[in-house]
Amino acid sequence: ESRGARLRLTIWALFAFALLSLSCIGAVAAILALRGTTVDPTATELALLGALVGMSMFPAALALRRLRKQVWVNSAKVVDWLHTLRAPVIAGLSAYGLAAFLTRFADELLEPPAMAGLFGLAPGVAYRGYSIVLPLVGVMSALGLYLHRRWWHGRSLWRRWLLGPAIGLATTLLCCGLVYRTLQMRALRPPVTASVRPVAEPSAAPAPAQAAAQAEAASPSAAPEEARPPESPGTDPGGAAEPAAEAEVEVSQQAPKAALVKAVAAGADGLRVLSEQYPRDPAVLKALVLAFAGKNATLLEAMETTRRLLLIAPEKQADSDLRYIVSRAANERGKASELAFVVMSQHMGAAGSDLLYELMLRRPELETRAKIALESLRGSSQFSPALAIAYDLRFALSCASRLSLLPRAREHGDERSAQVLGSLIRRPAGCRKTKRNPCRSRCSSEFHEFSEAIRQIRARVARKR
């Protein structure tokens, strides 16, 4: 049995290490996805991560060295380690596969009301929580078997038969509890289509009866023949019919309310078909944007549809849902992020410039890209006077040079300008004033001028409200 034991121990050890590493990566990705956050590491963060990995190699090398001296040279110990490692790994894989099979089997065969509505619910086996709980089930099963084997050998008979099954029962209950808790959390998550329901409001897509009434009222044939005024000799008979024809065309471009609700219930596929039938209906396009934005894999399609929507309905530029989706896509990598910056720079007007300014302040990893985009928009109609003065105050060269900007700040500035000025006269956080360290702000000499400007800006904004 000792023949080839070292090779088999190496294979099993590498196999166990690969499983643990992949499980940890999947669990971290699932946690980030459930929290709604994205990862876009900077060069400094990647360098720090590389340094941590390099530092962890030192204790790993020491452990391997000790293993080689104490275990590798002893064939009996190698065989013992092989048996100790192989059984828990097999048990962990078996528990992982059994838990995945049972949950999928229950989702396929049990109706949603069964088991208090835990099974048969969307998104099914695609729920990201499984990437966390299934590896935990495998690790706990492997640990339980290891403890059981350690407890079983070298103990009296009554202790083995009393505490051995207790360890197995405790491990089983813990694994079942983890799976049950995951099913509960999945049941509490709202379905993806719930976020697109507000689109199907009467104001966004008028009812067929109302649309028909409008078209009928706008049509000249609705009036009786005898009630029509006599046509003057110089009047074009076809001129009166043009507004009615335009109204009929506009109504025909809007999807019926029932069709929109049915498409929303069908998800992105149903809305895509409806958008091909009504390509100029803002309500259909917005619902399609929200459906695409429900998954990270279709954020690029969401940005393409957003651009179509803003070309058809520019009044949607300041829509809060679109602002959130565009900012979320900007934080992703790849073409979705690039298209999000194009949408903010070219299709969202002043709201796009404001969103770029927010991303520049709140997302350090996007600061450079957002600042370059804002520089390209300076002097255009998209750069509002309020944004322009806030931008100039933030990037002025010195405190003295900002004094000449205060008249513009009093006239056009908003809370963004007040926050910039406030940060310049505020003492650093955590700084304790002493004789040797006066703990002054960056622009302490201009404290009174900046404070008065902040007061006037906020008073003017409050009067507008």
Secondary structure, 3 states (H helix, E strand, C coil): CCCCHHHHHHHHHHHHHHHHHHHHHHHHHHHHHHHCCCCCCCHHHHHHHHHHHHHHHHHHHHHHHHHHHHHHCCHHHHHHHHHHHHHHHHHHHHHHHHHHHHHHHHHHHCCCCHHHHCCCCCCHHHCCCHHHHHHHHHHHHHHHHHHHHHHHCCCCHHHHHHHHHHHHHHHHHHHHHHHHHHHHHHHHCCCHHHHHHHHCCCCCCCCHHHHHHHHHHHCHHHCCHHHCCCCCCCCCCCCCHHHHHHHHHHHHCCCCHHHHHHHHHHCHHHHHHHHHHCCCCHHHHHHHHHHHHCCHHHHHHHHHHHHHHHHHCHHHHHCHHHHHHHHHHHCCCCHHHHHHHHHHHHCCHHHHHHHHHHHHHHCHHHHHHHHHHHHHHCCCCCCCHHHHHHHHHHCCCCHHHHHCCHHHHHHHCCHHHHHHHHHHHCCCCCCCCCCCCCCCCCCHHHHHHHHHHHHHHHHHHHHHC
